[in-house]
Amino acid sequence: MKKKLIAGGVIAAALVGAAAFMGPFDDRAPAVRPQAAQAESPDRPPAATPAPALRPMPASAPAAPMSAGELELVQRYAAWSAQTPEEARWLEQHGYPDEATAERYAQLSDDALAALAADGDPMARLQRAERAAYRGQDRQAIDDMFDVAADGSVYALERLALAQASGRQGDTGMAEAYLQAARLRGNYAAPVQLGAQSTPEERAMSHAMAQAILDRMNQMRRQRGLPPLGNDPRPGAGVTFEQLFIEWQSRLAPPPSP
């Protein structure tokens, strides 16, 4: 396995040390392996929907008039702050589960998950790998979760961040790198950080690491004959920015005179 993610460049030595947690680095494309997990029993990892570690994301534009079907879709993805059918579809297309789906997979047995994962079910693969990480099988679990992310799941990048932040290593730098990779893929509302406060050096390194993560995923996709992953922006970024800007301006405004 290659241990160096970015040949040459700034902070290369630090990147080499982090390479062991970035996913598979074989020269050939790795086999599609079963992956992932989440649930809320003593032997299972945290739930899939935004738990305290995954802070609620900023809401985007106020909803326009919707059909009954569109309203149902938006309600399914309310946990991810979807406000429009376009946002809900984006979340669905990029691997984010609605609450009912997350709960259903969380309740599956290991054998049931293995059977679904063997058929290529991405949520089962992710759930199975997360359970493996929660039980201490970090290296294999990270590789498997990375495979799901390389298949196009932005949600898998966020779960990789959570696995890094809450794992035995407690690698806040890699956690931020995966979150930054999720933002580069298009989810501007991905959390800024998880768990403990990172150092300025880790924050600076996370940007280079995020690009290295995307480069590695696209290398894997080329080996599989798939097109590269790009930036596919989550709808609503403009309105969310305006809302946050207004809130920021209100905080800067001087207090009213007595």
Salt bridges, closest charged atoms under 4 A:
ASP26 OD1 - ARG28 NH1 3.89
ASP27 OD1 - LYS2 NZ 3.17
ASP43 OD2 - ARG135 NH2 3.60
GLU70 OE2 - ARG89 NH2 3.79
GLU87 OE2 - ARG234 NE 2.88
GLU92 OE2 - ARG76 NH2 3.44
ASP98 OD2 - ARG76 NH2 2.89
ASP110 OD1 - ARG131 NH1 2.70
ASP110 OD2 - ARG135 NH1 2.86
GLU130 OE2 - ARG159 NE 3.07
ASP138 OD2 - ARG168 NE 3.27
ASP143 OD1 - ARG139 NH2 2.30
ASP144 OD1 - ARG33 NE 2.60
ASP147 OD2 - ARG33 NH2 3.58
ASP147 OD1 - ARG224 NH2 3.46
ASP151 OD2 - ARG125 NH1 2.73
ASP151 OD1 - ARG224 NH1 3.20
ASP232 OD2 - HIS94 NE2 2.97
GLU247 OE2 - ARG251 NH2 2.57
